[in-house]
Structure formats: structure tokens, C-alpha cells
Amino acid sequence: MDNSRSTVPALRRRTFLLGAGAAALAASAGGSLIGCAADDPAPRGPQGPPRPGGRLRSVIAGRSASVDVLDPYQAGSSAGGAVSKNVWDKLVAYNNDLTLRYRLAESLTPDADGSQWRIALRPGVVFSDGTPLTSRDVLWSFERMLDPAKHSSGDLSMVDMSRTRADGELGVIVGMKSPLADFGSVLAGWYCYVIKDGTTTFDARTLPVGTGPFALANWSPGDRTLLRRNDRYWDGQVLLDEVEIIQVAETEARVNAFLSGEADIVHEMSYLQARTLENDPDITVVLHPFGLMDSFQMRVDLPPFDDVRVRQAMRLAVDRQAMVDTVYYGYAEVGNDIYGKGAPFYDDSLPQRAYDPARARELLRQAGKENLTVTLQTADGMPGMIESATLFVEHAEAAGITVELESVPADTYFTRVAGKQPLTHVGWWNYSLDYFYGQTMTTGSPSNGTGWRNAAWDAKFTEVRATLDQDRRRVLYHELQEQLWNEGGYILHSFAKRPDAARNDVGGVRAGVPGTDDWANYTTTWLAR
């Protein structure tokens, strides 16, 4: 069922990309809208035409008050991302399959070699306070995103602001530090929202404006955010009067809040909870079509993982199919230690790494690390984290590896623990390889949780970013992935879907893949009460 009401026109392929994304760039009205569970042919959810009005209550993974932020260039939690995408908007957004659609941009046009791009803005867009969107807002947003103190600084690191300027009220000329073949997939990244020119303060007293479907009404850090409908929204009528986004860090507690009637939608349930709720006639389990990276990460610059033989042994010490079956209850596919399954240029020709505890023991013997003991910090921060850690203990034991679990608070896990200790969890949502590698794998990337630093790899990544020929890009991306498959720090055991659930009086819920703008986007949502 697709009730999308987007007015976004088809993208003109010639004017958007010279590289991988161009071939895939497609017009899309948005994520599909769900009215029944994945395996249930009977329709669920409200029937009949959508109704305006009401307050939707959504419970979603958040962070503690001490680390929660409202700034879209700093917000890193699921709740922070949900607030950002409902208040602000991007120039370009991902579809579920990582093709792209225009949002605030009407077109992106490169020069002959991708060293300069022109952004044409959509006319008639205004912020929720009535101020028209102009090129000045984009320039201000770029400047602020590139602030080295912001988490967003890596997103546009290739942009040369000294060569970037306004080209009239609705045009922006963007200079690149080096040629870039796929600017669109970068602009669709996590932090790349357009804010109003001059906005510097993001707090409960100021409540800055955006061009998204809702406007900020109240913000309580680490607790909840109240949004009200933006009647000036450019992309069709918004049905809900209000949305309350409630932050709960622990997976079990989120579902308890939903089941007790405190919320209408719950995001990021555990997999056992999802299987159980599929049998509840009053609830719809919402499944998106693609799985997300679930992984352990080893710091390759810290012992014992600074020895590639130890890293390879650890990767052989996990039974991936058992993870899929036992932890994810079938809501997953096995991973192969590289990111991006389903993305353009993902290398599915690499051999599938299998569970081989005997070979792991031999590698550890060669490295002088027999009877290895390691500590894995874990928390109930994402669905499946504790369960996958517990099962990994059992798998690794057969390889002579003792994995000791250390439980830490969920609400600060990804700010204070993940990527900072030798062995931790990591889970990335779905983005292009260009965006993900720029964020995580280059020497200076802001989210380099494995400590991977390789000058030759960096140089090849710079080359692939500038390569216009699609066949050559594929060869280079496969070479990059092969090196990471052999030497990298991810034990990427699964690509897991993240089930959400909604009460059956909630309609228009988008089955968006986390990482896209359709996940936790309530533009089309409505209540039958």
C-alpha cells in the first residue's frame, strides 16, 4: 500500500551524477507505507481515507540528558535523527535501495570533471516561520557543518568553501578540493540538513525553525521532544497535529512503554519481541526491506588486535548463521565483514567467511596468542547487542578464545565506549560506500572506530571518489573492500532488519530503512481516533 503524497519530480539523470549514483538515481515518492505484517496477508491498520489531527507518540532509542543535543550537526542517536528529519530537510535524500531523490535541491549539475557542482534550489520553499529558503541558507549550513568541532565535519570534508558561493537567490556553486563523481550520496548523509541562515543556538528556549513537516514546540534533553505540524510545509499536507518523540535507551524498556499504552509506535524492538507481536491482532509489525550492519569492531591500532592474524582469528570464531537464527530470529542475513550489502559497488564476489575455530586456533598459535582472553563491553543499546555478545562468547570458546563481557550503561555506550576500547559493538545504518568510508575508514575520518589508518587505502579511496567511469569505480571499490576483508577491524556477522511496531489505529507508517529519510518520518502518518 502506497499512500505517499510527495510532489518531488523525477530526477534528470544527466544533471545529477557522473558516477555510480547517477545510474541509480530515480524518482521516488518515498518509502512504502505499511498496513500489514510481513507474513500476514490480512490487512491491518486503519481502513478508509486518512484523517487529519491528533498527537502521535513515538518511543525510540535515545541518550542521556548529559549527552543529548538538538543540533542536527551533532545529533547522533536514533531519537536525535528522528527529530532532525521531521524538523529540517536535506538537499537530496536516500531511497531504501540507496538510490537518491531530490528534496530541497531541484537539480545538481557537475562540470566536466566533477571539480565543481551547481545546486539549483527548489523555488517556493519557506521555513516554518515564513522565511523563504535561499542560497544563503545553504552556504550557512555548509559553513556550520564543516566546523571541526561538529560531528558533521566529515560529511562535507571534500568541499572547498573558498571556491563555494551563491549563484543568485536559488543557486549555489560548490567547489571541490578534488573532483567528486557522486556529490548526491554525500548530501544525503546523516548530518546534511539545511538550517536557516544565522542559526547558532539549538536549545529548549530558542527552538530553531526548519523546512520540514513539523516545527519544534518543546525539547527536554534525554526525555522527549514535542513537534507541531508545519502548515507551511512545501511537500503536501501533513495530517498529524503533533508528534511526541519519547527517548528510551534500553530495548526492553521501549517495548514495555509501547505495550503499556504510553506510545503508538515503537522503533528498534528486539527480534523476539517482534516475532511475538506479529501474532497480536491489534499491532502491526513494520519491516523494512534491507538489513543493517551489526558488528563487533576491533581497534587495529591497539593490542591484541594490532596483529592481523589475531583479527582474522576473531573473524573465524563467530558462527554467523547461528547469529542470524538465534539472535535475530530470521530477521537477518549473514554478514561477510564488509559494509554495504545491497549498496552500489558492494563486492558480493568475495568468499563468504565461515565459522572455523580450528583455523582460528592455528592463527593465534602463529601470533603467539594461544588461549587469548579479550574483553567485550556490551549494553542493551541496540536490538541484539547483548544476545550477540553472549552467543559470541560461546562460539569463541571453541577457538580457544575467552571473551569476557563487561556490561556498561546503554545511554552512553555509543558516545563513551564504542570505538574507544579494543573490542566493542558497532552498528551503522545504510548509506553509500562513498559516505560510509568517508565517515569511518580514512585516516582522518570522524567515526573511525577500528582505528584503520592506511595511506595507500586513503589514496585509492580519493581516486575512486574522483573516478567518473563506472566500470573503473567498481574495480577500485572492490579492491578497497578486499583489503578490508583481509585486514580490517570489523567482525560484521549480520545484516539485520530492525522491526518497528505500530498500533492498528496508526496509518501511513513508512517502511523506511534506517539511514534513509523515510524511517521515523511522520509526514504521511495519521491516526484513526
C-alpha positions as semicolon CSV with decimal commas, in nm:
position;residue;x (nm);y (nm);z (nm)
1;M;0,000;0,000;0,000
2;D;0,148;0,333;-0,106
3;N;-0,028;0,641;0,019
4;S;0,263;0,876;-0,046
5;R;0,168;1,227;-0,146
6;S;0,513;1,357;-0,241
7;T;0,533;1,616;-0,515
8;V;0,902;1,552;-0,588
9;P;0,955;1,529;-0,966
10;A;1,171;1,275;-1,142
11;L;1,543;1,347;-1,125
12;R;1,706;1,439;-1,450
13;R;1,982;1,184;-1,474
14;R;2,209;1,398;-1,693
15;T;2,228;1,678;-1,439
16;F;2,291;1,478;-1,125
17;L;2,578;1,232;-1,119
18;L;2,871;1,139;-1,332
19;G;2,936;0,831;-1,118
20;A;2,764;0,539;-0,953
21;G;2,468;0,718;-0,812
22;A;2,362;0,862;-1,145
23;A;2,264;0,532;-1,292
24;A;2,062;0,452;-0,984
25;L;1,921;0,798;-0,921
26;A;1,547;0,762;-0,954
27;A;1,232;0,950;-0,889
28;S;1,067;0,822;-0,575
29;A;0,768;0,937;-0,383
30;G;0,910;0,799;-0,062
31;G;0,911;0,477;0,135
32;S;0,629;0,233;0,104
33;L;0,354;0,261;0,361
34;I;0,268;-0,042;0,567
35;G;-0,071;-0,177;0,660
36;C;0,005;-0,542;0,737
37;A;0,275;-0,759;0,889
38;A;0,535;-0,908;0,656
39;D;0,394;-1,263;0,657
40;D;0,029;-1,177;0,722
41;P;-0,191;-1,141;0,411
42;A;-0,479;-0,995;0,613
43;P;-0,484;-0,615;0,613
44;R;-0,407;-0,447;0,942
45;G;-0,412;-0,086;1,042
46;P;-0,695;0,160;0,992
47;Q;-0,904;0,129;0,680
48;G;-1,058;0,415;0,484
49;P;-0,925;0,760;0,396
50;P;-0,656;0,920;0,614
51;R;-0,782;1,152;0,888
52;P;-0,622;1,477;0,998
53;G;-0,545;1,568;1,360
54;G;-0,421;1,408;1,679
55;R;-0,091;1,355;1,859
56;L;0,129;1,059;1,766
57;R;0,354;0,924;2,043
58;S;0,670;0,752;1,922
59;V;0,920;0,575;2,151
60;I;1,271;0,544;2,012
61;A;1,630;0,482;2,124
62;G;1,782;0,792;2,281
63;R;2,061;0,914;2,503
64;S;2,104;1,056;2,848
65;A;2,031;1,421;2,917
66;S;2,401;1,492;2,961
67;V;2,487;1,397;2,601
68;D;2,159;1,461;2,416
69;V;2,169;1,751;2,169
70;L;1,920;1,927;1,942
71;D;2,173;2,050;1,685
72;P;2,127;1,837;1,368
73;Y;2,503;1,860;1,304
74;Q;2,573;1,696;1,640
75;A;2,276;1,462;1,699
76;G;2,390;1,101;1,679
77;S;2,112;0,897;1,840
78;S;1,808;0,745;1,671
79;A;1,585;0,993;1,855
80;G;1,807;1,282;1,753
81;G;1,790;1,170;1,391
82;A;1,411;1,138;1,407
83;V;1,381;1,493;1,540
84;S;1,617;1,627;1,272
85;K;1,439;1,469;0,975
86;N;1,097;1,587;1,092
87;V;1,207;1,947;1,157
88;W;1,467;2,010;0,886
89;D;1,519;1,878;0,534
90;K;1,808;1,780;0,308
91;L;1,900;1,879;-0,044
92;V;1,894;1,513;-0,151
93;A;1,767;1,201;0,030
94;Y;1,821;0,826;0,008
95;N;1,553;0,584;-0,100
96;N;1,550;0,239;0,063
97;D;1,777;0,095;-0,208
98;L;2,023;0,387;-0,174
99;T;1,919;0,547;-0,498
100;L;1,852;0,915;-0,449
101;R;1,571;1,167;-0,479
102;Y;1,575;1,543;-0,476
103;R;1,440;1,730;-0,175
104;L;1,532;2,097;-0,129
105;A;1,752;2,073;-0,437
106;E;1,580;2,073;-0,774
107;S;1,895;1,966;-0,957
108;L;2,267;1,905;-0,908
109;T;2,488;1,970;-1,209
110;P;2,861;1,891;-1,225
111;D;3,121;2,045;-1,453
112;A;3,321;1,827;-1,689
113;D;3,531;1,651;-1,425
114;G;3,327;1,689;-1,107
115;S;3,555;1,954;-0,953
116;Q;3,262;2,197;-0,932
117;W;2,890;2,143;-0,888
118;R;2,589;2,372;-0,914
119;I;2,293;2,325;-0,680
120;A;1,960;2,460;-0,802
121;L;1,720;2,505;-0,509
122;R;1,351;2,430;-0,521
123;P;1,155;2,758;-0,550
124;G;0,874;2,844;-0,311
125;V;1,011;2,663;-0,004
126;V;0,983;2,853;0,325
127;F;1,091;2,785;0,682
128;S;0,822;2,728;0,942
129;D;0,844;3,099;1,039
130;G;0,768;3,201;0,679
131;T;1,123;3,298;0,576
132;P;1,199;3,188;0,217
133;L;1,473;2,929;0,157
134;T;1,765;3,083;-0,036
135;S;2,123;3,011;-0,132
136;R;2,236;3,196;0,182
137;D;2,082;2,922;0,397
138;V;2,277;2,654;0,211
139;L;2,605;2,844;0,242
140;W;2,547;2,899;0,614
141;S;2,462;2,531;0,659
142;F;2,778;2,420;0,476
143;E;2,996;2,654;0,683
144;R;2,846;2,526;1,005
145;M;2,862;2,159;0,902
146;L;3,234;2,200;0,830
147;D;3,312;2,335;1,175
148;P;3,583;2,093;1,301
149;A;3,412;2,088;1,641
150;K;3,096;1,937;1,487
151;H;3,033;1,568;1,426
152;S;2,917;1,672;1,079
153;S;3,261;1,799;0,975
154;G;3,345;1,477;0,790
155;D;3,029;1,480;0,578
156;L;3,139;1,766;0,353
157;S;3,515;1,741;0,402
158;M;3,564;1,740;0,025
159;V;3,401;2,084;-0,019
160;D;3,630;2,384;-0,074
161;M;3,442;2,674;0,083
162;S;3,688;2,927;-0,065
163;R;3,550;2,831;-0,409
164;T;3,187;2,796;-0,298
165;R;2,945;3,086;-0,350
166;A;2,588;3,188;-0,412
167;D;2,471;3,198;-0,773
168;G;2,158;3,406;-0,736
169;E;1,886;3,354;-0,476
170;L;1,830;2,988;-0,564
171;G;2,170;2,868;-0,687
172;V;2,493;2,760;-0,519
173;I;2,825;2,690;-0,688
174;V;3,019;2,432;-0,486
175;G;3,393;2,392;-0,538
176;M;3,560;2,062;-0,450
177;K;3,908;2,009;-0,306
178;S;3,941;1,728;-0,559
179;P;3,699;1,602;-0,825
180;L;3,394;1,424;-0,686
181;A;3,184;1,193;-0,902
182;D;2,896;1,134;-0,659
183;F;2,805;1,451;-0,469
184;G;2,445;1,340;-0,423
185;S;2,522;1,042;-0,198
186;V;2,728;1,274;0,024
187;L;2,450;1,531;0,052
188;A;2,210;1,253;0,155
189;G;2,428;1,171;0,459
190;W;2,320;1,170;0,825
191;Y;2,406;1,529;0,916
192;C;2,345;1,712;0,588
193;Y;2,040;1,923;0,681
194;V;1,978;2,279;0,570
195;I;1,924;2,522;0,855
196;K;1,822;2,888;0,844
197;D;2,093;3,145;0,778
198;G;2,231;3,282;1,104
199;T;2,106;3,000;1,329
200;T;2,363;2,934;1,601
201;T;2,166;2,824;1,907
202;F;1,984;2,494;1,942
203;D;1,820;2,471;2,282
204;A;1,482;2,445;2,455
205;R;1,446;2,821;2,483
206;T;1,535;2,909;2,124
207;L;1,370;2,619;1,932
208;P;1,513;2,695;1,584
209;V;1,298;2,667;1,271
210;G;1,329;2,434;0,972
211;T;1,163;2,348;0,641
212;G;1,044;2,001;0,748
213;P;0,691;1,872;0,808
214;F;0,691;1,970;1,177
215;A;0,821;2,253;1,393
216;L;0,976;2,231;1,738
217;A;0,734;2,303;2,023
218;N;0,929;2,171;2,322
219;W;1,255;1,987;2,385
220;S;1,353;1,809;2,705
221;P;1,705;1,663;2,666
222;G;1,724;1,287;2,713
223;D;1,348;1,264;2,767
224;R;1,114;1,380;2,490
225;T;1,055;1,628;2,210
226;L;0,720;1,774;2,107
227;L;0,667;1,871;1,744
228;R;0,373;2,059;1,588
229;R;0,257;2,049;1,228
230;N;0,427;2,295;0,995
231;D;0,138;2,437;0,793
232;R;0,391;2,598;0,556
233;Y;0,547;2,263;0,461
234;W;0,635;2,253;0,092
235;D;0,572;1,884;0,014
236;G;0,200;1,833;0,070
237;Q;-0,039;1,831;0,363
238;V;0,080;1,698;0,698
239;L;-0,203;1,516;0,877
240;L;-0,094;1,494;1,241
241;D;-0,133;1,794;1,470
242;E;0,158;1,689;1,689
243;V;0,429;1,426;1,731
244;E;0,585;1,340;2,066
245;I;0,921;1,164;2,033
246;I;0,999;0,980;2,358
247;Q;1,355;0,869;2,427
248;V;1,419;0,532;2,594
249;A;1,771;0,392;2,564
250;E;1,705;0,028;2,659
251;T;1,541;-0,203;2,406
252;E;1,322;-0,388;2,659
253;A;1,201;-0,068;2,820
254;R;1,096;0,075;2,483
255;V;0,863;-0,216;2,414
256;N;0,727;-0,202;2,767
257;A;0,638;0,164;2,713
258;F;0,460;0,069;2,389
259;L;0,272;-0,225;2,539
260;S;0,161;-0,020;2,840
261;G;-0,008;0,232;2,610
262;E;0,245;0,514;2,654
263;A;0,330;0,514;2,281
264;D;0,160;0,449;1,947
265;I;0,478;0,345;1,760
266;V;0,791;0,173;1,890
267;H;1,115;0,176;1,693
268;E;1,404;-0,071;1,721
269;M;1,245;-0,363;1,903
270;S;1,421;-0,683;1,992
271;Y;1,372;-0,963;1,743
272;L;1,199;-1,195;1,987
273;Q;0,959;-0,913;2,072
274;A;0,883;-0,863;1,703
275;R;0,809;-1,233;1,649
276;T;0,577;-1,228;1,948
277;L;0,393;-0,912;1,839
278;E;0,337;-1,049;1,488
279;N;0,068;-1,267;1,645
280;D;-0,108;-0,974;1,814
281;P;-0,413;-0,876;1,607
282;D;-0,407;-0,521;1,743
283;I;-0,049;-0,446;1,635
284;T;0,128;-0,420;1,302
285;V;0,497;-0,515;1,285
286;V;0,669;-0,292;1,030
287;L;0,963;-0,441;0,842
288;H;1,189;-0,252;0,606
289;P;1,330;-0,441;0,307
290;F;1,706;-0,422;0,376
291;G;1,920;-0,524;0,673
292;L;2,163;-0,305;0,868
293;M;2,520;-0,370;0,970
294;D;2,554;-0,543;1,308
295;S;2,916;-0,594;1,401
296;F;3,185;-0,616;1,663
297;Q;3,474;-0,381;1,599
298;M;3,840;-0,435;1,683
299;R;4,081;-0,144;1,722
300;V;4,353;-0,239;1,476
301;D;4,590;0,007;1,646
302;L;4,557;-0,149;1,994
303;P;4,679;-0,487;2,121
304;P;4,600;-0,764;2,071
305;F;4,422;-0,659;1,751
306;D;4,723;-0,477;1,606
307;D;4,824;-0,821;1,474
308;V;4,626;-0,905;1,161
309;R;4,642;-1,277;1,247
310;V;4,452;-1,211;1,568
311;R;4,190;-1,012;1,376
312;Q;4,150;-1,292;1,125
313;A;4,117;-1,546;1,406
314;M;3,847;-1,342;1,574
315;R;3,654;-1,326;1,248
316;L;3,673;-1,704;1,211
317;A;3,548;-1,751;1,567
318;V;3,189;-1,640;1,506
319;D;2,915;-1,863;1,366
320;R;2,725;-1,616;1,150
321;Q;2,435;-1,842;1,059
322;A;2,380;-1,917;1,426
323;M;2,371;-1,542;1,491
324;V;2,102;-1,497;1,225
325;D;1,893;-1,786;1,354
326;T;1,936;-1,742;1,729
327;V;1,982;-1,367;1,787
328;Y;1,774;-1,224;1,504
329;Y;1,505;-1,493;1,474
330;G;1,549;-1,494;1,098
331;Y;1,521;-1,115;1,056
332;A;1,874;-1,101;0,911
333;E;2,126;-1,225;0,656
334;V;2,480;-1,338;0,730
335;G;2,748;-1,070;0,702
336;N;3,091;-1,102;0,547
337;D;3,299;-0,843;0,737
338;I;3,249;-0,561;0,486
339;Y;2,986;-0,288;0,494
340;G;2,716;-0,208;0,240
341;K;2,524;-0,520;0,134
342;G;2,285;-0,408;-0,139
343;A;2,461;-0,076;-0,199
344;P;2,605;0,016;-0,539
345;F;2,955;-0,139;-0,578
346;Y;2,921;-0,378;-0,282
347;D;3,151;-0,672;-0,357
348;D;2,942;-0,987;-0,320
349;S;3,206;-1,190;-0,505
350;L;3,432;-1,217;-0,200
351;P;3,431;-1,564;-0,040
352;Q;3,185;-1,595;0,245
353;R;3,388;-1,619;0,566
354;A;3,280;-1,930;0,757
355;Y;3,299;-2,042;1,118
356;D;3,634;-2,219;1,150
357;P;3,753;-2,242;1,512
358;A;4,037;-2,481;1,420
359;R;4,186;-2,231;1,174
360;A;4,137;-1,955;1,432
361;R;4,338;-2,156;1,685
362;E;4,618;-2,201;1,431
363;L;4,635;-1,829;1,353
364;L;4,652;-1,747;1,724
365;R;4,930;-2,001;1,769
366;Q;5,125;-1,835;1,485
367;A;5,074;-1,497;1,651
368;G;5,182;-1,627;1,991
369;K;4,836;-1,555;2,132
370;E;4,708;-1,900;2,221
371;N;4,441;-1,904;2,492
372;L;4,363;-1,541;2,416
373;T;4,141;-1,351;2,662
374;V;3,965;-1,032;2,547
375;T;3,701;-0,805;2,699
376;L;3,390;-0,700;2,508
377;Q;3,197;-0,406;2,651
378;T;2,827;-0,455;2,582
379;A;2,495;-0,288;2,661
380;D;2,126;-0,308;2,577
381;G;2,171;-0,016;2,338
382;M;2,053;-0,176;2,014
383;P;1,836;-0,480;1,947
384;G;2,050;-0,791;1,958
385;M;2,358;-0,639;2,121
386;I;2,358;-0,839;2,444
387;E;2,231;-1,153;2,271
388;S;2,503;-1,142;2,002
389;A;2,773;-1,078;2,263
390;T;2,654;-1,370;2,473
391;L;2,648;-1,606;2,175
392;F;2,991;-1,487;2,061
393;V;3,132;-1,596;2,398
394;E;3,014;-1,949;2,324
395;H;3,142;-1,951;1,964
396;A;3,484;-1,812;2,052
397;E;3,541;-2,067;2,326
398;A;3,574;-2,339;2,062
399;A;3,865;-2,142;1,914
400;G;4,042;-2,114;2,248
401;I;3,936;-1,751;2,290
402;T;3,785;-1,634;2,618
403;V;3,555;-1,336;2,565
404;E;3,474;-1,165;2,893
405;L;3,164;-0,946;2,883
406;E;3,152;-0,613;3,065
407;S;2,808;-0,454;3,092
408;V;2,801;-0,074;3,064
409;P;2,517;0,184;3,052
410;A;2,323;0,187;2,725
411;D;2,259;0,562;2,713
412;T;2,629;0,649;2,688
413;Y;2,759;0,339;2,510
414;F;2,800;0,495;2,167
415;T;2,948;0,821;2,294
416;R;3,188;0,693;2,560
417;V;3,263;0,328;2,485
418;A;3,211;0,217;2,122
419;G;3,530;0,252;1,919
420;K;3,728;0,370;2,221
421;Q;3,802;0,029;2,375
422;P;3,985;-0,256;2,194
423;L;3,667;-0,460;2,131
424;T;3,316;-0,311;2,118
425;H;2,991;-0,324;1,923
426;V;2,909;-0,103;1,627
427;G;2,602;-0,076;1,409
428;W;2,577;0,154;1,109
429;W;2,266;0,237;0,915
430;N;2,254;0,215;0,535
431;Y;2,449;0,465;0,326
432;S;2,653;0,464;0,007
433;L;3,007;0,327;0,027
434;D;3,133;0,675;-0,055
435;Y;2,962;0,824;0,250
436;F;3,041;0,536;0,488
437;Y;3,410;0,518;0,401
438;G;3,446;0,894;0,429
439;Q;3,299;0,875;0,778
440;T;3,475;0,566;0,911
441;M;3,772;0,434;0,716
442;T;4,001;0,719;0,611
443;T;4,285;0,826;0,836
444;G;4,114;1,147;0,944
445;S;3,753;1,028;0,940
446;P;3,545;1,134;1,243
447;S;3,396;0,790;1,323
448;N;3,697;0,566;1,270
449;G;3,607;0,317;1,543
450;T;3,851;0,050;1,420
451;G;4,150;0,284;1,410
452;W;4,212;0,188;1,045
453;R;4,485;0,414;0,903
454;N;4,640;0,316;0,572
455;A;4,788;0,580;0,340
456;A;4,763;0,360;0,029
457;W;4,399;0,278;0,107
458;D;4,326;0,650;0,157
459;A;4,485;0,733;-0,179
460;K;4,279;0,471;-0,358
461;F;3,961;0,599;-0,192
462;T;4,043;0,952;-0,308
463;E;4,090;0,811;-0,657
464;V;3,759;0,626;-0,659
465;R;3,574;0,935;-0,538
466;A;3,700;1,122;-0,844
467;T;3,655;0,842;-1,097
468;L;3,377;0,907;-1,348
469;D;3,390;0,575;-1,532
470;Q;3,153;0,333;-1,363
471;D;3,346;0,018;-1,450
472;R;3,667;0,165;-1,315
473;R;3,486;0,276;-0,997
474;R;3,363;-0,079;-0,945
475;V;3,715;-0,221;-0,979
476;L;3,856;0,032;-0,731
477;Y;3,574;-0,019;-0,479
478;H;3,622;-0,395;-0,496
479;E;3,994;-0,353;-0,430
480;L;3,920;-0,135;-0,127
481;Q;3,675;-0,391;0,008
482;E;3,909;-0,683;-0,050
483;Q;4,178;-0,516;0,162
484;L;3,928;-0,452;0,440
485;W;3,802;-0,811;0,415
486;N;4,157;-0,935;0,465
487;E;4,294;-0,681;0,712
488;G;4,013;-0,467;0,858
489;G;3,872;-0,449;1,209
490;Y;3,503;-0,529;1,164
491;I;3,360;-0,865;1,263
492;L;3,047;-0,793;1,061
493;H;2,844;-1,101;1,138
494;S;2,494;-0,996;1,026
495;F;2,284;-0,757;0,824
496;A;1,977;-0,734;1,045
497;K;1,641;-0,577;0,982
498;R;1,514;-0,359;1,266
499;P;1,144;-0,428;1,323
500;D;0,920;-0,145;1,438
501;A;0,560;-0,181;1,554
502;A;0,251;0,038;1,542
503;R;-0,095;0,012;1,690
504;N;-0,362;-0,066;1,436
505;D;-0,519;0,279;1,468
506;V;-0,198;0,428;1,320
507;G;-0,193;0,462;0,942
508;G;0,059;0,580;0,684
509;V;0,366;0,437;0,860
510;R;0,660;0,431;0,622
511;A;0,870;0,114;0,599
512;G;1,186;0,320;0,566
513;V;1,530;0,166;0,612
514;P;1,720;0,336;0,897
515;G;1,962;0,578;0,733
516;T;1,702;0,693;0,482
517;D;1,474;0,990;0,540
518;D;1,167;0,766;0,539
519;W;1,249;0,588;0,864
520;A;1,084;0,760;1,164
521;N;0,948;1,023;0,927
522;Y;0,589;1,103;1,023
523;T;0,488;1,322;0,727
524;T;0,232;1,069;0,599
525;T;0,131;0,919;0,935
526;W;-0,225;0,958;1,064
527;L;-0,445;0,841;1,350
528;A;-0,788;0,675;1,322
529;R;-0,917;0,805;1,653
